[in-house]
Amino acid sequence: MSSSDGPASPYATLAVSRPAESVTHVELHRPKKLNAMNKAFWREMVECFNEIADDQDCRVVVVSGAGKMFTAGIDLMDMAGDMLQPEGDDTARISWNVRKLIARYQETFSVIEKCPKPVVVAVHGACIGGGVDLITACDIRLCTQDAWFQVKEVDIGLAADVGTLQRLPKVIGSRSLVNELALTARKMYADEAKSSGLVSRVFPDKEAMMAGALEMAGEMAARSPVAVQGTKLNLLYSRDHSVAEGLDYMATWNMSMLQTQDVMKAAQAAMEKRSPKEALFSKL
């Protein structure tokens, strides 16, 4: 998962690598700035995940942070101009431009959710503010024992506006806990994050976590991309729709997706008592 050589071109804030077959590693890479999210980051995440979505050689994504922590959240010094001095001649035009700006920032994390490839995020140290927006857009969340999470926005005078308030209630079962975290900006540590459902696994350190994330990614990457990507898309659909709507969508989805050689390949592997990972599936 090398990041010692710095970010891969053309990104200034991300290091992108291929640590295993069909697995792409996206590392937040501003370690000297604690991976704070500057203007370049908000643009580059969209460019990166749009490229990943179309990359047939990628089946799973792992996201992590370089240096001491996952991310300190928004880079206030870099972003202050956009936030505090929006363009416009009057209230209506200023507001219009602010809305466009916020929508653009929202896309930075929505693009992760829209990416058909499963995204595993591995958090170590602090995950503050915009970091929570980011991880709640991912499919699987892992962390280290020393990790902590903070919905920081009320401490800087605003309501979180790029995904946390919309996605965190879908992730954590307790609405009361979500409200508490968002309204008090208190820190949530690893054990509570796991018990509440924010993360699914806690590892003793970053090395063990990255090994676990890669192993998990490899399990998904070895299976049918038709099955894996279809599962992600239908899980997201079911989250936002009724059971009846989800079943109807699933039937419509699989009326075409079942017509794939992948089903026969997986069935043959099972009959031969081979792991489904031993079947060779075409790119999607």
Disulfide bonds with the S-S distance in Angstrom:
none
